[in-house]
Amino acid sequence: MQPPPEPPVRRQSAPQAAYTLGEWEGRLAVYRDGEEEPEQVLEVYLNLLPPADAAALREGIPVADEEELARRLEDFSS
C-alpha cells in the first residue's frame, strides 16, 4: 500500500515590486515597475562592484518600496 500523496505546497505570492534595480549602460539604474527607461541612473559602475552584485543587477533586483530602495542604493553606493 502506498502512502497518500503529499498535499500541494502553497506559495505566497511575492508582493509587487515598486522598483527594480538594474543596469543602464554599465551603471546602476532604478526602474519604476513596468518601465523600460530608468527613472534614475547613478554613477555606480557595475564593473567596480563584486561579481555577484553585478550579476544580480544585470538580472534585476525587485524592490518593494522607497524605504528598501534607499537602503539598497546606500549599500551599492558605499
TORGUTOR-883964 format. One line per 3 residues: number of its first residue (from 1); their letters; for each residue x, y, z of N, C-alpha, C, O. Coordinates in steps of 0.1 Angstrom, whole numbers, plus 5000, padded with zeros to 4 digits. Layout:
BEGIN
NUM> a> X Y Z X Y Z X Y Z X Y Z  ...
end
This chain:
BEGIN
1> mqp> 5008 4988 5000 5000 5000 5000 5009 5012 5000 5018 5013 5008  5006 5022 4991 5014 5034 4990 5009 5045 5000 4997 5045 5003  5018 5053 5005 5013 5064 5013 5005 5074 5005 5007 5075 4993
4> ppe> 4997 5082 5012 4989 5092 5004 4998 5102 4998 5009 5105 5004  4994 5108 4987 5003 5118 4981 5004 5131 4990 4995 5134 4998  5016 5137 4989 5018 5149 4997 5008 5160 4992 5005 5161 4980
7> ppv> 5003 5168 5001 4995 5179 4997 5003 5190 4989 5015 5191 4992  4997 5197 4980 5005 5207 4973 5010 5218 4982 5004 5222 4992  5022 5223 4979 5028 5233 4986 5022 5246 4982 5021 5250 4970
10> rrq> 5017 5254 4992 5011 5267 4989 5022 5277 4990 5028 5279 5001  5023 5284 4980 5033 5295 4980 5026 5308 4981 5016 5311 4974  5031 5317 4989 5026 5330 4990 5031 5338 4978 5043 5337 4975
13> sap> 5023 5345 4971 5027 5353 4960 5036 5365 4966 5032 5371 4976  5046 5368 4959 5055 5379 4963 5048 5392 4961 5040 5393 4951  5050 5401 4970 5044 5414 4968 5049 5421 4955 5061 5419 4951
16> qaa> 5041 5429 4949 5045 5435 4936 5056 5445 4939 5055 5453 4949  5067 5445 4932 5078 5454 4934 5074 5468 4928 5068 5469 4917  5078 5478 4935 5075 5492 4931 5087 5496 4921 5084 5504 4912
19> ytl> 5098 5491 4924 5110 5494 4916 5118 5482 4913 5116 5471 4919  5127 5483 4903 5137 5473 4900 5150 5480 4899 5152 5489 4892  5160 5474 4906 5174 5479 4904 5180 5471 4893 5179 5459 4892
22> gew> 5186 5478 4883 5192 5471 4872 5204 5478 4866 5211 5486 4873  5206 5476 4854 5218 5482 4847 5214 5491 4835 5204 5488 4828  5221 5502 4833 5219 5510 4822 5232 5515 4818 5239 5523 4825
25> egr> 5236 5511 4806 5249 5515 4800 5261 5513 4810 5270 5521 4812  5260 5501 4817 5271 5497 4826 5270 5503 4840 5279 5501 4848  5259 5511 4843 5258 5518 4856 5245 5513 4863 5236 5507 4857
28> lav> 5245 5515 4876 5233 5511 4884 5222 5520 4881 5223 5533 4880  5210 5514 4878 5198 5522 4874 5186 5518 4882 5185 5506 4887  5177 5527 4884 5165 5525 4891 5153 5526 4881 5152 5536 4874
31> yrd> 5146 5515 4880 5134 5515 4871 5121 5514 4879 5121 5507 4889  5111 5522 4875 5098 5520 4881 5092 5507 4875 5095 5503 4864  5083 5501 4883 5077 5489 4879 5071 5490 4865 5063 5499 4862
34> gee> 5075 5481 4856 5069 5481 4842 5075 5491 4832 5071 5490 4821  5084 5499 4836 5090 5509 4827 5103 5504 4820 5110 5496 4826  5105 5507 4808 5116 5503 4800 5128 5513 4802 5140 5508 4802
37> epe> 5126 5525 4805 5136 5536 4807 5138 5538 4822 5129 5538 4829  5151 5539 4826 5153 5541 4840 5148 5555 4845 5148 5565 4838  5144 5555 4857 5139 5567 4864 5152 5575 4869 5152 5587 4869
40> qvl> 5162 5567 4872 5174 5573 4878 5186 5564 4874 5185 5552 4875  5197 5571 4870 5210 5563 4867 5220 5569 4876 5223 5581 4876  5227 5561 4883 5237 5565 4893 5251 5563 4888 5253 5555 4878
43> evy> 5260 5570 4893 5274 5569 4889 5281 5558 4897 5292 5559 4902  5274 5546 4897 5279 5534 4903 5281 5524 4891 5271 5520 4886  5294 5521 4888 5297 5513 4877 5297 5498 4881 5303 5494 4890
46> lnl> 5289 5490 4873 5288 5476 4877 5301 5469 4877 5303 5459 4884  5310 5473 4868 5323 5466 4867 5332 5468 4879 5342 5462 4881  5328 5478 4888 5336 5480 4900 5329 5473 4912 5335 5473 4923
49> lpp> 5318 5467 4910 5311 5460 4921 5316 5446 4922 5321 5440 4912  5314 5439 4933 5317 5425 4934 5309 5417 4923 5297 5421 4920  5315 5407 4917 5308 5400 4906 5294 5395 4909 5285 5396 4900
52> ada> 5291 5390 4921 5278 5386 4924 5268 5397 4924 5256 5395 4920  5272 5409 4929 5263 5420 4929 5260 5425 4915 5249 5428 4911  5270 5425 4907 5269 5430 4893 5259 5420 4885 5251 5424 4878
55> aal> 5261 5407 4888 5253 5397 4881 5238 5399 4885 5229 5398 4877  5236 5401 4898 5222 5403 4903 5216 5415 4897 5204 5415 4894  5223 5426 4896 5218 5438 4890 5215 5436 4875 5205 5441 4870
58> reg> 5223 5428 4868 5220 5426 4854 5207 5418 4852 5200 5419 4842  5204 5409 4862 5192 5401 4862 5180 5410 4866 5169 5408 4862  5183 5420 4875 5172 5428 4880 5169 5425 4894 5166 5413 4897
61> ipv> 5169 5434 4903 5166 5432 4917 5153 5439 4921 5153 5451 4920  5142 5432 4924 5130 5438 4927 5131 5445 4941 5137 5440 4950  5125 5457 4942 5125 5465 4954 5110 5469 4957 5103 5474 4949
64> ade> 5106 5466 4969 5092 5467 4973 5088 5482 4975 5076 5485 4971  5096 5490 4981 5091 5504 4984 5103 5513 4985 5115 5509 4983  5100 5526 4987 5110 5536 4987 5120 5534 4999 5132 5538 4997
67> eel> 5116 5529 5010 5125 5527 5021 5135 5516 5017 5147 5518 5020  5131 5505 5012 5140 5495 5007 5149 5500 4996 5161 5497 4996  5144 5508 4987 5152 5514 4976 5163 5523 4982 5174 5521 4978
70> arr> 5160 5531 4992 5170 5540 4998 5181 5532 5004 5193 5535 5003  5177 5521 5011 5187 5512 5018 5196 5505 5008 5208 5505 5010  5190 5500 4997 5198 5493 4987 5207 5502 4980 5219 5499 4977
73> led> 5202 5514 4976 5211 5523 4969 5223 5527 4978 5234 5529 4973  5220 5529 4991 5231 5532 5000 5241 5521 5001 5253 5523 5001  5236 5509 5001 5245 5497 5001 5254 5497 4989 5266 5494 4990
76> fss> 5248 5499 4977 5256 5498 4965 5265 5510 4963 5275 5509 4956  5262 5521 4969 5270 5534 4967 5282 5535 4977 5291 5542 4975  5281 5526 4988 5292 5528 4998 5303 5518 4995 5313 5518 5003
end
